[in-house]
Amino acid sequence: MRRIIGLLFVFLTFSVGEAENTCMTCHEGVADIRDRDSGMMQAILQKADEAGAKGNDCVVCHGGNPEAKEKEDAHRGTLKYFEAYDGPKAFYPYPASPWINEHTCGMCHPNQVAAQENNLMATEQGKIHGALWGFGAKEGYKHTYTNFGGKSPDPHKRLGTESYKKYMEELSALEPQGFPMETKELPAAPTAEEIEKDPTLSVYTYLRQECLRCHTGGKGRERRGDYRGIGCASCHVPYSNAGLYEGKDKSISKKEDGHMLVHAIQSSREVKVNVHDINYSGIPVETCTTCHNRGKRIGVSYQGLMETEYKATFDAQGNGQLKLYTKRYLHLTEDIHYSKGMLCQDCHTSNDMHGDGFFRGANLGAVEIECQDCHGTTTKFPWELPLGYSDEFSTQPKKGKARGTTKTLAEYLNQGAIPTDKG
């Protein structure tokens, strides 16, 4: 009888231990990445259970060894289950990184992750071509270079509806230089001797040292206002202007900059993020502006901010304005859409942001929204206009059948599905 009781005790101890999140030994207080009852969080919990780590949901995204007692061992390797099936292949401190997120975010969001490497925020193709044009049009109208080079996939693999795919094929045929099927990696910065022979080569130094810090393959510059995540976390994980952590994970310093604001996912208007008992939803304009404060300055101009050299009095003590994005600003008049509470994502579509898997030479080829898509014209509602009515690719407004409306989203735009084992 004692032996049976002993075996029962061992079994119960193992079961309870298995259901505990041992990561919390150090990370006590860290919030779930999404609400516990959300579909996303339930999918993560289910995957942890399948991997034999019930309750240790952290390992589904971060990998690591949940059975280890020391930090160095816990932050190393991954579960044997993930070595054989979909999931992290090592410990990932930044699971959203585009260099490995096919094993993390890609388990549930394979289409968006597959498209990311060719989207404009990863390639920075428009910025590159604009600089090359300013230094003597070194490539003419050809959009030759991207950050890393690559190829667009088979045309049949383009994300979007059949109508969208057909329309994009027409645009690609009309402006092939703006929709390249293949690109080359940006050349290395030249030597001083090479620049002396051809001063226009300095554009590659300018691009590599100044312009290209904002691509989603890196975390960006660690300056006030510029703090952000990497890969998917560039947009989907909140950071404050100061880059300080304000969550409850006791292991994360609240004095050291460079940390996320809280451990949470920000995405749609329906998803709530809690900071100090205050909820917000959607992706804040400030998140977009961590990158979009240079170049066209669209992030700051949308908020009515204009750069100034004047260090104006900023507070009651007479202190000057702190720099934001390494600059100071005057507030003029914000965009009407901003003043009405609209976020960037209210207009910019999933294909704008994630891409459809194909290269875009510039913003003109990536941004879908036009004024008439919401406002229509003086004689027609938006749904009465043909697809692509106001695109700047011809001298006359597009004609054709009305685009109509839809009540359903394309499957890939729905929330991530629970992943299935592929082996």
Order of alpha helices (4+ residues) and beta strands (2+ residues): alpha-alpha-alpha-alpha-alpha-alpha-alpha-alpha-alpha-beta-beta-alpha-beta-alpha-alpha-alpha-beta-beta-alpha-alpha-beta-beta-alpha-alpha-alpha-alpha
